[in-house]
Amino acid sequence: MVDLSVNICGIQCTSPVAMASGNAGYGIEYQSVSGFANQDVGAVFLKGTTLEPKLGNKAERVMETPSGLLNSIGLQNPGAREVIRSYLPKLDLSQSQFIINVSGSSIEEYAEVVRLFDQTALPAMEINISCPNVKKGGAAFGNDPDMAARVVEACRAQTSKPLIVKLSPNQTDIAQGARRVIEAGADALSAINTLMGMQIDIHSRKPTLGNNQGGLSGPAIKPIALLKVHQVYQVAKLHNIPIIGLGGISSAEDAIEFFLAGASMVAMGTALAKDPLLAKKSTKALRNTCKKMALHRFLR
């Protein structure tokens, strides 16, 4: 038997393949997908959640690009209290590891959302530091190592649960950014979030996205994501910090590349839009690949 289980910050996951935030909703949406069960994946990262409800950005919000997807959802969500009240009770927490994605427009908001979810049964929180800092003119927290560290410090003060910090690839030096958030209290890292991009309709001569720009994901960013994971690993290994790799993963072979670059776990996102069962299929394919390579464990 090939053992694919992985332990992330004391959280035991049956598979190293997870579902990335923003692609699995709040977990309950997948319960209606035929052939899917939450126990088929190692973890489900829930949709990004802010303190108050958000309607999100104006249309269009999602546009396809060559080998990728541009999205500008704008963190549409019902707010932290409503998620805790109406969504979490519908989850069977014995089926998988469900991890909330925390977002905010100020350090204070991040801290308050973390405080609220600290009172739930969820085992960990993923901190999305790519959100815009309203007080600083909209610049993303994750692109400034000092601001990113301050966010993590504020969140750390509100919980003893593991904090997984999702790193932005749009910062100047992602290894430096990783070091700062580790020093501020991060227990694990997710790498990477989407890259910023744009698409223009040559006929209307206007951007196709209602917000002009959005996050680029999908196979187009995989080589970049691999490099960023490798760079982050050079810092993370010194502190024994695990990395969850993501960015264009659409097969077991892609996942193995990320493991070799330094990731302990991977998360699938955009590829799930094409095949909602891909995370389950990839776990099976990964197990078969390990058997062919005569490996009891492929992971670090």
Backbone bond lengths (Angstrom), bond angles and torsions (degrees), N, CA, C in turn:
res aa  C-N    CA-C-N  psi(-1)  N-CA   C-N-CA  omega(-1)  CA-C   N-CA-C  phi
1 M - - - 1.461 - - 1.529 110.51 -
2 V 1.297 115.74 140.07 1.461 121.06 177.17 1.518 108.52 -95.59
3 D 1.303 116.29 124.15 1.456 121.65 -179.32 1.527 109.05 -89.99
4 L 1.326 117.46 108.98 1.460 121.99 179.62 1.522 112.58 -100.56
5 S 1.306 117.86 3.79 1.462 119.80 -178.55 1.519 110.72 -65.39
6 V 1.303 115.80 150.85 1.461 121.40 -179.96 1.519 108.98 -142.87
7 N 1.313 115.72 142.17 1.461 121.20 179.86 1.526 108.70 -108.06
8 I 1.319 115.46 117.82 1.459 121.36 178.98 1.524 108.91 -112.68
9 C 1.316 116.18 105.77 1.476 121.09 178.15 1.523 111.92 56.65
10 G 1.340 116.69 39.37 1.454 120.22 179.35 1.511 114.01 85.82
11 I 1.336 117.53 -1.35 1.462 122.27 179.23 1.520 108.19 -97.54
12 Q 1.330 116.91 115.53 1.454 121.40 -176.63 1.527 110.30 -84.76
13 C 1.326 116.36 120.20 1.461 122.59 -179.30 1.524 108.76 -114.46
14 T 1.307 116.61 133.30 1.462 120.77 -176.28 1.521 112.91 -72.80
15 S 1.317 116.58 -19.79 1.472 121.66 -179.84 1.524 108.92 -138.84
16 P 1.332 118.25 150.68 1.459 120.46 176.72 1.526 112.01 -85.47
17 V 1.331 117.03 5.51 1.464 121.72 -179.67 1.523 109.47 -105.32
18 A 1.326 116.22 120.98 1.463 122.16 -178.48 1.520 110.49 -117.72
19 M 1.321 115.41 172.48 1.464 121.95 175.60 1.526 107.28 -107.54
20 A 1.331 116.28 124.39 1.457 121.87 -174.02 1.528 112.09 -72.48
21 S 1.313 115.12 152.21 1.461 121.34 179.23 1.522 111.33 -59.86
22 G 1.333 114.70 142.31 1.451 120.40 179.15 1.509 113.35 92.42
23 N 1.328 116.80 -10.98 1.459 120.92 -176.95 1.522 112.75 -114.37
24 A 1.309 117.11 -12.42 1.464 121.10 -178.90 1.521 111.47 -119.45
25 G 1.342 117.06 13.31 1.457 120.24 -179.85 1.515 111.19 57.63
26 Y 1.326 115.99 -134.73 1.463 121.09 175.65 1.524 111.24 -104.75
27 G 1.339 115.94 27.00 1.453 120.87 175.61 1.510 114.36 85.52
28 I 1.313 116.39 -38.75 1.468 119.79 -176.24 1.523 111.41 -71.59
29 E 1.339 117.51 -24.04 1.462 120.52 -179.65 1.528 111.58 -61.74
30 Y 1.329 116.88 -32.82 1.453 120.55 -176.76 1.527 112.93 -77.49
31 Q 1.311 116.77 -10.63 1.461 119.33 -179.83 1.520 112.50 -64.83
32 S 1.341 116.64 -19.97 1.460 120.22 -179.99 1.528 112.86 -94.68
33 V 1.338 117.01 -1.05 1.461 120.77 179.59 1.518 109.84 -82.34
34 S 1.317 116.50 119.08 1.465 121.23 -177.95 1.527 110.86 -62.01
35 G 1.323 115.63 132.59 1.454 120.88 176.85 1.512 114.44 86.93
36 F 1.334 116.56 2.72 1.467 119.52 -177.97 1.515 110.86 -112.12
37 A 1.301 115.80 141.56 1.464 121.98 171.19 1.515 107.21 -140.23
38 N 1.320 117.09 140.91 1.466 120.39 -175.55 1.523 112.90 -59.67
39 Q 1.351 116.86 -26.14 1.456 118.70 -179.46 1.524 112.24 -71.95
40 D 1.338 116.49 -7.65 1.464 120.20 178.67 1.521 112.84 -75.62
41 V 1.321 118.38 -11.81 1.464 121.78 -179.15 1.525 109.30 -124.10
42 G 1.327 115.28 154.73 1.459 119.66 -176.63 1.506 114.17 -69.83
43 A 1.340 116.84 -35.27 1.460 121.02 -179.85 1.519 109.07 -158.96
44 V 1.299 115.13 153.16 1.459 121.96 176.03 1.528 107.38 -121.67
45 F 1.327 116.09 113.16 1.458 120.52 177.43 1.529 107.47 -86.27
46 L 1.319 116.26 117.06 1.454 121.41 -173.92 1.527 111.46 -76.09
47 K 1.305 114.96 165.63 1.462 122.47 -175.30 1.533 111.95 -59.76
48 G 1.331 115.89 146.33 1.452 121.42 178.28 1.522 111.84 -56.65
49 T 1.326 116.79 131.34 1.465 122.04 -173.83 1.518 111.28 -127.63
50 T 1.316 115.98 132.67 1.456 122.87 177.61 1.528 109.75 -107.02
51 L 1.312 116.33 175.21 1.471 119.87 -177.82 1.522 111.20 -66.75
52 E 1.315 116.39 -49.51 1.458 121.60 -179.95 1.525 110.21 -106.23
53 P 1.329 118.18 160.13 1.470 120.83 178.90 1.527 111.03 -61.13
54 K 1.335 116.07 146.65 1.460 121.62 177.00 1.527 109.11 -131.21
55 L 1.329 115.49 135.88 1.459 120.39 178.15 1.527 112.25 -82.16
56 G 1.306 117.22 -18.31 1.455 121.15 -179.84 1.515 112.55 87.40
57 N 1.309 116.06 -174.92 1.465 121.94 -176.63 1.526 111.62 -81.48
58 K 1.316 115.21 164.37 1.457 120.46 177.43 1.527 110.03 -74.08
59 A 1.337 116.27 160.51 1.465 121.42 178.59 1.537 110.27 -69.91
60 E 1.322 116.84 154.84 1.444 127.40 -2.42 1.529 109.63 -82.12
61 R 1.329 115.04 149.82 1.457 119.19 -175.84 1.524 113.70 -107.30
62 V 1.322 117.21 -26.90 1.466 121.43 -177.18 1.519 109.43 -133.43
63 M 1.319 116.27 130.44 1.463 121.66 178.07 1.526 109.25 -137.74
64 E 1.326 115.10 137.66 1.460 120.28 178.15 1.521 110.08 -80.46
65 T 1.320 115.83 143.79 1.468 122.77 176.30 1.530 107.59 -130.49
66 P 1.319 119.45 167.33 1.463 119.85 176.91 1.523 111.65 -56.43
67 S 1.328 116.41 116.85 1.475 123.36 179.07 1.522 113.17 61.34
68 G 1.312 117.05 25.18 1.450 118.23 -179.73 1.511 114.52 -164.95
69 L 1.313 114.41 -174.26 1.454 122.09 -178.17 1.521 108.89 -143.31
70 L 1.329 116.32 133.36 1.459 121.45 173.34 1.523 107.84 -102.97
71 N 1.328 116.79 130.60 1.456 118.74 177.33 1.523 111.14 -132.32
72 S 1.314 113.84 143.62 1.461 120.99 177.17 1.527 107.81 -140.56
73 I 1.333 114.80 61.57 1.466 121.49 -176.55 1.522 110.88 -66.93
74 G 1.317 116.18 -37.32 1.461 119.03 -179.91 1.510 113.89 79.79
75 L 1.353 116.01 28.21 1.474 121.39 175.86 1.526 113.01 57.07
76 Q 1.303 117.54 40.53 1.465 119.45 174.51 1.529 108.93 -59.18
77 N 1.333 117.12 124.67 1.461 120.63 179.14 1.530 109.32 -165.49
78 P 1.319 118.32 160.94 1.469 121.55 -175.84 1.522 114.99 -83.04
79 G 1.321 117.56 0.30 1.463 120.41 -178.95 1.518 111.52 95.42
80 A 1.324 116.19 150.91 1.466 122.13 -173.26 1.527 113.07 -58.99
81 R 1.298 117.35 -44.61 1.467 119.50 -176.49 1.522 111.67 -64.67
82 E 1.329 116.99 -39.23 1.464 120.35 179.19 1.527 110.99 -69.75
83 V 1.318 117.20 -36.80 1.465 120.25 176.25 1.523 109.86 -61.01
84 I 1.323 116.08 -45.28 1.468 120.76 -179.70 1.522 110.63 -66.13
85 R 1.321 116.42 -38.67 1.469 121.33 -176.17 1.528 112.79 -75.68
86 S 1.329 117.71 -43.73 1.462 120.80 -168.81 1.523 115.97 -111.09
87 Y 1.330 118.27 -24.58 1.458 120.40 -174.80 1.522 113.24 -99.58
88 L 1.321 117.16 -48.98 1.455 119.44 -175.95 1.527 113.77 -60.03
89 P 1.344 119.61 -37.20 1.472 118.75 179.51 1.531 113.80 -61.71
90 K 1.326 117.49 -18.79 1.463 121.24 -178.68 1.523 112.54 -86.64
91 L 1.320 117.02 -6.76 1.459 120.87 -179.19 1.524 111.05 -88.22
92 D 1.323 116.04 138.82 1.460 121.23 172.01 1.528 106.25 -92.51
93 L 1.316 115.64 99.04 1.460 120.58 -173.41 1.526 113.00 -69.87
94 S 1.328 116.98 -6.99 1.458 119.74 177.95 1.524 111.41 -84.15
95 Q 1.338 117.50 -11.93 1.455 120.89 -175.32 1.519 114.07 -81.59
96 S 1.321 117.25 -33.42 1.460 121.05 -177.16 1.519 108.26 -159.88
97 Q 1.322 116.17 -178.27 1.459 120.47 174.02 1.530 107.66 -97.84
98 F 1.316 116.83 114.82 1.459 122.01 -179.07 1.529 108.80 -101.26
99 I 1.325 115.57 125.20 1.468 120.84 -174.90 1.523 108.62 -125.37
100 I 1.320 116.53 124.46 1.465 120.91 -178.50 1.525 110.21 -78.44
101 N 1.320 116.02 146.49 1.459 122.28 175.47 1.523 107.63 -102.36
102 V 1.314 117.03 118.52 1.461 123.20 -175.50 1.528 110.32 -97.40
103 S 1.321 116.27 127.75 1.461 121.51 179.41 1.520 109.81 -129.00
104 G 1.331 116.63 160.68 1.464 119.65 -179.98 1.512 112.20 -169.86
105 S 1.315 115.38 164.03 1.462 121.40 178.67 1.526 111.84 -109.22
106 S 1.335 116.46 2.84 1.464 121.69 175.85 1.520 108.09 -153.50
107 I 1.305 116.47 159.86 1.464 120.92 178.83 1.517 109.95 -61.26
108 E 1.319 116.21 -39.41 1.462 120.96 -179.50 1.523 111.47 -63.02
109 E 1.342 116.39 -38.52 1.455 119.61 179.90 1.527 110.90 -67.02
110 Y 1.318 117.26 -44.89 1.460 119.93 175.85 1.529 110.68 -52.86
111 A 1.317 115.83 -49.67 1.456 120.91 -176.15 1.523 111.70 -61.11
112 E 1.329 116.95 -40.08 1.459 120.54 -178.61 1.528 111.38 -70.03
113 V 1.317 117.63 -39.69 1.461 120.15 178.05 1.532 109.77 -63.73
114 V 1.319 116.90 -42.35 1.461 120.76 177.58 1.523 110.32 -61.95
115 R 1.327 116.99 -41.72 1.473 120.57 179.04 1.526 110.78 -59.54
116 L 1.314 117.05 -42.04 1.461 121.01 -179.14 1.532 111.49 -66.04
117 F 1.329 116.67 -44.47 1.463 119.19 -178.35 1.529 112.17 -76.96
118 D 1.310 117.17 -16.78 1.459 120.24 174.58 1.524 110.89 -62.90
119 Q 1.318 116.47 -24.17 1.466 121.42 -178.27 1.530 112.41 -88.21
120 T 1.331 117.82 3.85 1.456 122.13 179.45 1.527 110.61 -101.35
121 A 1.341 115.88 176.94 1.458 120.99 -179.49 1.525 113.22 -88.16
122 L 1.325 117.34 -0.02 1.466 119.52 178.83 1.526 109.69 -62.44
123 P 1.341 118.25 138.67 1.468 120.69 -171.66 1.521 115.86 -78.51
124 A 1.344 117.33 -20.50 1.467 120.05 -175.41 1.516 109.60 -160.30
125 M 1.323 115.87 171.69 1.460 121.52 178.05 1.521 109.79 -134.07
126 E 1.326 114.73 140.16 1.461 120.96 174.66 1.529 107.60 -101.85
127 I 1.318 117.02 124.16 1.455 121.80 -177.01 1.524 109.62 -97.56
128 N 1.321 115.72 113.78 1.463 121.64 -178.83 1.528 109.50 -88.70
129 I 1.318 116.32 95.49 1.465 120.24 -176.47 1.527 112.69 -87.82
130 S 1.337 116.58 10.24 1.470 119.68 177.40 1.524 112.10 -87.60
131 C 1.320 117.38 3.51 1.469 120.56 179.08 1.524 110.57 -71.85
132 P 1.335 117.77 150.75 1.471 120.75 178.98 1.522 112.36 -73.79
133 N 1.316 115.36 138.75 1.459 122.93 177.00 1.533 108.05 -87.80
134 V 1.303 116.99 101.88 1.462 121.86 -175.73 1.531 111.56 -58.42
135 K 1.328 116.72 -37.40 1.459 120.44 -177.21 1.528 112.68 -70.92
136 K 1.325 116.04 -16.77 1.464 120.44 -179.16 1.526 111.83 -113.30
137 G 1.320 115.85 31.31 1.458 119.88 175.08 1.503 115.82 77.96
138 G 1.328 117.30 13.23 1.456 120.15 175.89 1.512 115.72 95.58
139 A 1.332 118.03 2.05 1.467 120.14 177.21 1.521 109.39 -67.88
140 A 1.325 117.26 139.19 1.461 121.07 -177.16 1.520 111.23 -68.70
141 F 1.331 116.40 136.85 1.462 121.32 177.38 1.523 110.55 -56.02
142 G 1.349 116.07 -41.80 1.451 120.55 -173.78 1.505 115.60 -68.62
143 N 1.331 117.47 -12.62 1.462 120.19 179.30 1.523 112.29 -89.42
144 D 1.325 116.46 -4.62 1.461 122.69 179.39 1.522 108.19 -123.28
145 P 1.335 118.92 107.04 1.465 121.13 -176.80 1.527 113.88 -54.90
146 D 1.324 117.61 -35.35 1.466 120.02 179.39 1.524 111.08 -66.65
147 M 1.346 116.57 -45.07 1.457 120.22 179.99 1.528 110.46 -68.10
148 A 1.325 116.60 -38.60 1.468 120.28 178.43 1.522 110.58 -60.85
149 A 1.328 115.88 -42.97 1.460 120.39 179.16 1.520 111.24 -63.81
150 R 1.320 117.36 -39.13 1.465 120.52 179.32 1.528 111.46 -65.11
151 V 1.324 116.42 -37.81 1.470 120.23 176.76 1.523 109.78 -62.18
152 V 1.323 116.59 -47.93 1.466 120.76 -177.84 1.524 110.92 -64.40
153 E 1.321 117.05 -40.81 1.460 120.75 177.61 1.524 111.39 -59.39
154 A 1.329 116.38 -43.01 1.467 120.97 -179.54 1.531 110.38 -66.67
155 C 1.312 116.63 -39.78 1.466 120.45 178.82 1.525 110.77 -68.50
156 R 1.333 115.58 -40.89 1.467 120.40 -179.45 1.526 111.78 -59.41
157 A 1.325 116.03 -33.75 1.461 120.80 -178.84 1.522 112.60 -70.54
158 Q 1.339 116.77 -14.28 1.463 120.50 -175.27 1.526 114.11 -103.68
159 T 1.337 117.51 -4.30 1.465 118.82 -176.80 1.518 111.70 -157.02
160 S 1.318 114.59 153.64 1.462 120.61 172.07 1.523 110.40 -103.77
161 K 1.335 116.34 -1.08 1.462 120.35 178.43 1.528 110.17 -71.75
162 P 1.324 117.06 154.93 1.467 119.44 178.01 1.523 112.17 -59.17
163 L 1.317 115.67 137.15 1.459 122.65 176.44 1.528 108.44 -110.45
164 I 1.319 115.14 121.47 1.467 121.78 177.36 1.522 106.93 -105.26
165 V 1.298 117.92 113.31 1.466 121.45 -175.14 1.525 109.71 -94.16
166 K 1.330 115.44 123.65 1.464 121.54 -178.46 1.525 109.09 -89.81
167 L 1.319 116.03 114.45 1.466 121.95 -172.43 1.523 112.60 -84.57
168 S 1.313 115.19 141.94 1.458 121.57 176.04 1.530 109.90 -86.05
169 P 1.344 117.99 134.65 1.458 120.53 176.61 1.520 111.82 -82.67
170 N 1.329 116.48 -4.07 1.460 121.19 -175.26 1.532 112.80 -88.69
171 Q 1.337 116.73 2.56 1.463 119.86 178.14 1.524 110.62 -84.96
172 T 1.311 116.80 160.87 1.464 121.36 -175.05 1.521 112.68 -64.81
173 D 1.341 117.24 -44.19 1.463 121.78 -176.31 1.523 108.20 -135.97
174 I 1.336 117.41 97.72 1.460 120.78 -174.63 1.528 111.75 -67.43
175 A 1.325 117.91 -28.85 1.464 120.22 177.64 1.526 110.61 -66.92
176 Q 1.327 116.12 -40.98 1.463 120.53 176.58 1.527 110.20 -64.89
177 G 1.339 116.24 -41.49 1.454 119.91 177.67 1.516 111.42 -62.25
178 A 1.330 116.75 -39.33 1.461 121.01 178.11 1.524 111.22 -63.58
179 R 1.313 115.71 -43.95 1.469 119.66 179.91 1.519 111.57 -60.09
180 R 1.320 116.49 -42.28 1.465 120.18 -177.23 1.537 111.71 -66.12
181 V 1.318 117.69 -42.28 1.465 118.62 -178.71 1.529 111.18 -73.63
182 I 1.329 117.08 -29.00 1.468 119.23 174.63 1.518 109.75 -64.95
183 E 1.319 116.43 -45.38 1.467 120.89 178.41 1.521 111.79 -63.44
184 A 1.345 115.93 -27.14 1.467 120.45 -178.97 1.520 112.90 -83.37
185 G 1.341 116.96 -9.07 1.457 118.55 175.53 1.512 116.89 126.01
186 A 1.333 118.72 9.06 1.469 120.64 178.39 1.524 109.90 -68.84
187 D 1.334 115.99 138.48 1.461 121.41 178.57 1.522 111.88 -97.71
188 A 1.326 116.30 -22.22 1.467 122.26 178.72 1.522 107.80 -155.72
189 L 1.327 115.84 167.47 1.460 121.27 -178.18 1.524 110.35 -129.79
190 S 1.325 116.53 142.64 1.462 122.14 169.25 1.523 107.18 -108.50
191 A 1.313 116.45 132.38 1.466 119.99 -179.83 1.531 108.46 -147.10
192 I 1.328 116.17 119.82 1.469 126.13 12.68 1.525 110.13 -129.84
193 N 1.334 114.00 166.66 1.455 119.83 168.63 1.539 108.02 -79.98
194 T 1.305 117.33 -179.52 1.468 120.68 -177.55 1.527 112.44 -69.46
195 L 1.333 115.21 156.97 1.460 121.45 173.03 1.522 108.19 -93.27
196 M 1.313 116.86 148.03 1.455 119.70 -179.91 1.520 110.46 -78.13
197 G 1.348 115.19 136.16 1.454 119.87 -179.43 1.519 112.00 -150.27
198 M 1.312 115.38 175.90 1.471 122.22 -178.45 1.510 109.93 -146.24
199 Q 1.323 114.86 152.75 1.461 121.84 173.83 1.525 107.61 -135.36
200 I 1.336 116.69 138.49 1.463 120.73 -177.92 1.523 110.43 -122.32
201 D 1.315 115.84 133.24 1.464 122.30 174.69 1.533 107.35 -82.48
202 I 1.322 116.56 115.39 1.465 118.99 -175.06 1.531 112.46 -70.64
203 H 1.319 117.18 -17.52 1.458 119.81 -179.84 1.530 111.82 -82.11
204 S 1.343 115.37 -43.62 1.469 118.54 176.65 1.523 111.25 -86.07
205 R 1.349 114.89 -16.29 1.471 122.12 -178.47 1.530 111.28 63.17
206 K 1.318 116.49 30.22 1.466 122.17 -179.77 1.529 109.92 -131.65
207 P 1.341 116.64 155.42 1.471 119.78 175.19 1.526 110.06 -59.89
208 T 1.312 116.71 144.07 1.466 120.58 -179.44 1.528 112.19 -74.88
209 L 1.334 116.95 -26.43 1.459 120.62 178.24 1.518 110.56 -85.66
210 G 1.326 116.24 139.89 1.464 120.28 -179.87 1.517 113.02 -62.41
211 N 1.339 116.16 -26.82 1.464 120.95 179.44 1.530 111.46 -97.54
212 N 1.343 116.15 12.98 1.476 124.15 -179.94 1.524 113.94 71.54
213 Q 1.313 117.22 -46.12 1.459 120.20 -178.17 1.523 110.29 -127.79
214 G 1.337 114.95 161.43 1.461 119.25 179.61 1.509 111.09 -159.57
215 G 1.319 115.23 -179.19 1.450 121.35 -178.56 1.518 111.44 -88.27
216 L 1.322 116.91 127.69 1.460 122.63 178.54 1.519 109.65 -90.72
217 S 1.336 115.69 128.30 1.456 121.30 178.45 1.526 108.74 -134.69
218 G 1.331 116.84 -179.11 1.461 120.71 178.09 1.521 113.04 99.01
219 P 1.334 117.72 -178.66 1.465 122.74 -175.72 1.528 114.56 -52.98
220 A 1.330 117.26 -27.89 1.463 120.34 -178.34 1.525 112.67 -59.01
221 I 1.340 117.59 -28.13 1.465 119.55 -175.36 1.528 113.07 -100.10
222 K 1.335 118.17 0.76 1.461 119.65 -175.02 1.526 113.50 -58.56
223 P 1.330 120.98 -46.35 1.466 119.40 179.10 1.533 112.96 -59.43
224 I 1.326 115.94 -36.70 1.469 119.80 177.69 1.518 110.14 -67.52
225 A 1.332 115.80 -44.76 1.462 120.36 -179.21 1.524 111.28 -60.93
226 L 1.335 116.74 -41.83 1.464 120.47 178.75 1.526 111.28 -60.11
227 L 1.315 116.43 -44.91 1.461 120.35 179.34 1.522 110.91 -62.63
228 K 1.332 116.86 -43.07 1.460 120.50 -179.47 1.524 111.19 -64.07
229 V 1.328 117.16 -40.51 1.468 120.47 177.41 1.526 109.71 -62.36
230 H 1.323 116.66 -43.63 1.467 120.69 177.98 1.525 111.10 -59.63
231 Q 1.333 117.17 -42.59 1.462 121.44 -179.96 1.524 111.43 -67.12
232 V 1.319 116.38 -41.87 1.467 120.85 179.09 1.526 110.63 -65.89
233 Y 1.324 116.21 -36.82 1.464 120.42 -178.34 1.526 112.08 -61.21
234 Q 1.318 117.04 -32.26 1.464 120.04 179.71 1.528 111.71 -60.94
235 V 1.312 116.19 -28.31 1.471 121.73 177.61 1.520 110.45 -91.61
236 A 1.330 116.26 -46.13 1.455 121.39 -174.22 1.527 112.60 -61.20
237 K 1.327 117.12 -37.09 1.463 120.03 -177.29 1.528 112.03 -64.96
238 L 1.305 116.74 -26.07 1.465 120.72 179.59 1.520 111.54 -70.64
239 H 1.333 115.85 -22.83 1.461 121.39 -178.09 1.527 112.19 -112.89
240 N 1.342 115.95 6.76 1.468 121.27 -178.38 1.525 111.68 56.98
241 I 1.341 115.07 42.62 1.464 122.22 -179.19 1.532 109.17 -101.33
242 P 1.338 118.31 123.71 1.469 120.04 179.78 1.528 112.46 -75.25
243 I 1.318 115.14 153.47 1.466 121.93 179.74 1.526 109.28 -120.06
244 I 1.321 115.21 134.35 1.460 121.51 172.01 1.518 106.18 -103.24
245 G 1.315 116.54 113.38 1.458 120.80 -175.12 1.515 111.67 -90.50
246 L 1.309 116.37 138.18 1.461 121.11 176.00 1.518 109.67 -155.34
247 G 1.329 113.31 155.10 1.453 119.90 -178.43 1.515 110.60 135.35
248 G 1.327 116.72 87.61 1.453 120.69 176.07 1.510 115.83 82.10
249 I 1.315 118.49 15.32 1.465 121.06 -179.13 1.525 109.91 -78.03
250 S 1.328 116.42 125.00 1.457 120.08 -178.47 1.522 113.02 -138.44
251 S 1.336 117.70 12.62 1.459 120.48 179.64 1.520 109.44 -161.60
252 A 1.342 115.26 167.76 1.463 120.09 176.39 1.532 110.40 -63.74
253 E 1.331 116.65 -35.66 1.466 120.58 178.64 1.525 110.86 -63.08
254 D 1.330 116.55 -40.51 1.466 120.05 176.09 1.524 110.38 -60.62
255 A 1.331 115.64 -43.69 1.458 120.41 -179.40 1.522 110.97 -59.62
256 I 1.330 116.83 -42.69 1.464 120.81 -178.97 1.530 110.53 -62.50
257 E 1.326 117.26 -38.29 1.458 119.68 176.08 1.520 111.30 -57.84
258 F 1.318 116.38 -41.57 1.464 120.25 -179.77 1.524 111.09 -68.78
259 F 1.339 117.44 -36.59 1.462 119.38 175.94 1.522 110.58 -62.36
260 L 1.327 115.79 -41.40 1.459 119.83 179.79 1.530 111.85 -67.97
261 A 1.335 116.95 -26.94 1.467 121.18 178.93 1.524 111.80 -79.36
262 G 1.346 117.54 -15.36 1.458 119.58 177.49 1.514 115.95 132.82
263 A 1.328 118.01 -4.31 1.466 120.36 -178.48 1.527 110.98 -77.88
264 S 1.323 115.84 146.43 1.457 122.04 174.40 1.519 111.24 -97.13
265 M 1.335 115.56 -19.18 1.454 122.48 -178.67 1.525 106.72 -150.07
266 V 1.325 116.90 159.65 1.466 119.94 175.97 1.521 108.79 -129.99
267 A 1.325 115.53 160.45 1.462 120.68 177.50 1.522 108.94 -132.67
268 M 1.315 115.47 134.39 1.464 121.57 178.50 1.517 109.78 -99.34
269 G 1.341 115.98 140.58 1.452 119.75 -178.74 1.505 113.15 -129.62
270 T 1.319 116.21 -88.42 1.468 122.03 -174.63 1.520 112.65 -54.71
271 A 1.328 117.71 -36.90 1.463 121.15 -177.88 1.522 112.35 -62.29
272 L 1.329 117.21 -22.86 1.467 120.52 179.95 1.518 111.76 -68.78
273 A 1.327 116.94 -22.24 1.466 119.82 178.68 1.518 110.81 -66.21
274 K 1.306 116.24 -30.44 1.474 121.57 178.88 1.516 111.24 -84.15
275 D 1.340 115.83 -38.79 1.456 120.77 -179.06 1.529 108.80 -140.77
276 P 1.330 117.96 99.78 1.468 121.54 -178.04 1.530 113.93 -61.21
277 L 1.336 117.01 -18.25 1.458 120.84 -178.75 1.528 112.47 -98.06
278 L 1.324 117.51 9.61 1.461 120.69 -172.45 1.527 113.05 -63.32
279 A 1.332 118.15 -37.18 1.468 119.94 -179.79 1.528 109.99 -62.59
280 K 1.318 116.17 -43.14 1.469 121.30 177.20 1.521 110.47 -62.41
281 K 1.321 117.38 -46.78 1.470 121.97 -178.84 1.530 110.69 -64.13
282 S 1.329 116.40 -36.82 1.467 119.98 -177.42 1.523 111.47 -70.13
283 T 1.330 117.10 -34.11 1.458 120.08 175.73 1.523 109.84 -62.01
284 K 1.320 116.47 -44.53 1.468 121.31 178.36 1.528 110.67 -63.42
285 A 1.327 116.61 -44.30 1.462 120.83 -179.89 1.523 111.01 -65.33
286 L 1.318 116.95 -36.82 1.459 121.06 178.99 1.522 110.06 -65.18
287 R 1.311 116.42 -40.79 1.463 120.23 178.08 1.531 110.59 -63.44
288 N 1.326 116.58 -41.92 1.468 120.23 179.33 1.525 111.35 -65.77
289 T 1.334 116.49 -37.70 1.465 120.68 178.68 1.523 110.98 -64.11
290 C 1.318 116.06 -41.60 1.463 120.34 178.72 1.530 111.01 -63.66
291 K 1.335 116.79 -37.58 1.463 120.71 177.90 1.528 110.50 -63.15
292 K 1.345 115.29 -43.95 1.461 119.87 -179.60 1.521 111.50 -64.26
293 M 1.332 115.91 -32.11 1.464 120.41 -179.22 1.519 111.84 -90.50
294 A 1.354 115.25 4.66 1.473 121.33 178.21 1.522 111.02 58.88
295 L 1.317 116.21 40.90 1.450 120.98 179.92 1.530 109.81 -109.72
296 H 1.331 115.65 130.20 1.471 119.45 174.38 1.521 109.20 -74.67
297 R 1.328 114.44 -38.49 1.467 120.67 176.72 1.515 108.09 -140.09
298 F 1.308 116.79 136.45 1.450 120.34 177.62 1.518 110.63 -96.62
299 L 1.329 116.19 -23.08 1.453 121.05 -170.88 1.518 112.00 -76.97
300 R 1.338 114.17 163.11 1.454 119.69 178.94 1.521 110.94 -66.54
